[in-house]
Amino acid sequence: MTRLSHWLIIKRESDRGAVAVEFALIFPIFLFMILFMLDAGRYLMVQMAMNNAAEVGARSISYSADTTTTASLIRSSVTDAIARLSTLDSTATSLGISAGEYVCPLNSETYVGPNPLTGISGLVPDGNCFDLSVQSYSGVNCSTVPANYRAMARASVTFKWITPLGLIIDLADPNLVGPNGSIYFNRNATDTTTIEGKAKLLCQN
């Protein structure tokens, strides 16, 4: 074997080693980007479905429909496929969608009052709304409140993240990064978060 052929063999093996090292460095980043794009696409689809369900619910409440009918309309406006896409559970159905029904005064977003968690007074958006699921407000609906009150509905579902962010970034702790931070970081130990849609319409009384 000549020196030239020996050198070529060594160079070829060296190139293979360099390619393997580069692949090992780039592959995790590439995989993270693919999973991130999948998560982002799923999240947007589920968020739009929740927004639509909330709009359906708000329309129902605005015409003083009963809470059972409104909750049924909210859930039936979300397909089982969306519920499965969100939870990554093949047995999930739209019955797992959480529905919230409220009647709110005008400008309830700027309500100032005691925070129910801390007791400290401050801005509590929608803190003065009537939760129609509460027994004491069973007689409240859009036909019994003064003019300019609004119907509000919420629709929410559990969202399961695909990207194992905790394995990649050690600081991906919801207690450190969330709540009220990035939705991507604001997840719990089971890599789930809640997607909520909310809609308001003037009462039609």
C-alpha positions in Angstrom: 0.0 0.0 0.0 1.4 3.3 -1.0 1.6 6.3 1.2 -0.9 8.1 -0.9 -3.5 5.4 -0.7 -3.0 5.1 3.0 -3.5 8.8 3.4 -6.7 8.7 1.4 -8.1 5.9 3.6 -7.3 7.8 6.8 -8.8 11.0 5.3 -12.0 9.1 4.3 -12.4 7.7 7.8 -11.8 11.2 9.2 -14.5 12.7 7.0 -16.9 10.0 8.1 -16.2 10.8 11.7 -16.7 14.5 11.1 -20.0 13.9 9.4 -21.1 11.7 12.4 -20.2 14.4 14.8 -22.1 17.1 12.8 -25.1 14.9 12.5 -25.1 14.3 16.3 -25.0 18.0 16.9 -27.6 19.0 14.3 -30.2 16.2 14.7 -31.6 17.2 18.1 -32.1 20.8 16.9 -33.7 19.5 13.7 -36.0 17.2 15.7 -36.9 20.0 18.1 -37.9 22.3 15.1 -40.1 19.6 13.6 -41.9 18.8 16.8 -42.2 22.6 17.5 -43.9 23.1 14.2 -46.3 20.2 14.8 -47.2 21.6 18.2 -47.7 25.1 16.9 -50.0 23.9 14.1 -52.0 21.7 16.5 -52.3 24.6 19.0 -53.6 27.0 16.4 -56.2 24.6 15.1 -57.4 23.8 18.6 -57.4 27.5 19.6 -59.6 28.4 16.6 -62.0 25.5 17.5 -62.3 26.8 21.1 -62.9 30.4 19.9 -65.6 29.2 17.6 -67.2 27.1 20.3 -67.2 30.1 22.7 -68.9 32.2 20.0 -71.6 29.6 19.6 -72.1 29.6 23.4 -72.2 33.4 23.7 -74.8 33.6 21.0 -76.9 31.0 22.9 -76.6 32.9 26.2 -77.4 36.2 24.6 -80.9 34.8 23.7 -81.3 33.5 27.3 -81.0 29.8 26.5 -80.7 27.5 29.5 -77.3 26.4 30.7 -77.8 22.8 29.7 -78.7 23.7 26.1 -75.8 26.2 25.9 -73.2 23.7 27.2 -74.5 21.1 24.7 -74.2 23.6 21.9 -70.6 24.5 22.9 -69.5 20.9 23.0 -71.3 19.8 19.8 -69.6 22.7 17.9 -66.2 20.9 18.6 -65.6 17.7 16.7 -64.2 14.6 18.4 -61.2 14.9 16.0 -60.3 18.2 17.6 -60.5 16.8 21.1 -58.2 13.9 20.1 -55.8 16.2 18.3 -55.6 18.3 21.4 -55.3 15.6 24.0 -53.5 13.0 21.9 -56.0 10.5 23.3 -57.7 8.3 20.7 -60.7 7.8 23.0 -61.3 11.5 23.7 -64.6 13.1 22.6 -66.1 16.6 22.6 -67.8 15.7 25.9 -64.4 16.5 27.5 -64.7 20.1 26.5 -65.3 22.4 29.5 -68.0 25.0 29.1 -68.4 28.2 31.0 -71.5 30.5 30.9 -71.7 34.0 32.2 -73.6 37.3 32.0 -71.4 40.4 32.4 -71.9 44.1 32.9 -70.5 46.4 30.2 -66.7 46.9 30.6 -66.3 44.0 32.9 -62.7 43.7 31.6 -61.7 46.7 33.7 -63.4 45.5 36.9 -61.4 46.4 40.0 -62.0 44.2 43.1 -60.4 41.7 45.5 -58.4 38.9 43.8 -60.1 35.6 44.8 -56.7 34.0 45.3 -54.8 36.7 47.2 -57.6 38.8 48.6 -55.7 41.9 47.4 -57.7 44.5 45.5 -56.7 45.1 41.9 -57.7 44.6 38.3 -59.8 41.4 38.1 -61.0 41.1 34.5 -64.6 39.7 34.4 -64.5 39.4 38.2 -68.1 40.9 38.4 -69.7 38.5 35.9 -72.5 36.2 37.0 -71.5 32.6 36.7 -74.7 30.9 35.5 -73.5 27.5 36.8 -73.7 28.8 40.3 -77.1 27.9 42.0 -77.6 31.4 43.4 -77.5 32.9 39.9 -79.9 30.3 38.4 -82.5 33.1 37.8 -80.0 35.3 36.0 -80.1 35.5 32.2 -80.0 38.0 29.4 -83.7 38.7 29.7 -83.5 39.6 33.5 -80.5 42.0 33.5 -80.4 45.7 32.6 -79.6 46.9 29.1 -76.0 46.7 27.7 -75.2 43.6 29.7 -73.2 41.0 27.7 -73.3 37.2 27.3 -69.9 35.5 27.8 -69.0 31.9 27.1 -65.8 30.0 27.6 -64.7 26.7 26.0 -61.5 25.0 27.1 -59.7 21.7 26.6 -56.5 20.1 27.8 -53.6 20.3 25.3 -50.8 17.7 25.3 -47.5 19.0 24.0 -45.4 16.7 21.8 -42.1 18.4 22.3 -40.4 17.2 25.5 -39.2 20.7 26.4 -38.1 19.6 29.9 -35.6 17.2 28.4 -34.1 20.0 26.3 -34.2 23.0 28.6 -33.7 22.4 32.3 -35.3 25.7 33.2 -38.6 24.8 31.5 -40.4 24.9 34.9 -43.8 26.5 34.8 -43.2 27.9 38.3 -40.2 29.8 36.9 -41.3 30.7 33.4 -45.1 30.8 33.8 -47.9 31.5 34.4 -48.7 34.5 32.1 -45.5 33.8 30.2 -45.0 32.0 26.9 -47.7 29.4 26.3 -45.0 27.1 25.2 -43.2 27.2 28.5 -46.4 27.5 30.6 -47.1 23.8 31.0 -47.2 21.4 34.0 -45.3 18.3 34.9 -47.3 16.1 32.5 -46.5 18.4 29.5 -50.1 19.7 29.3 -51.7 23.1 29.3 -55.2 24.4 28.8 -56.4 26.1 25.7 -59.4 28.4 26.3 -61.6 30.3 23.9 -63.7 33.2 25.1 -66.4 35.3 23.4 -68.8 38.0 24.4 -72.0 39.3 22.7 -74.5 41.9 23.8 -77.6 40.5 25.4 -80.6 40.3 23.1 -83.2 41.3 25.6 
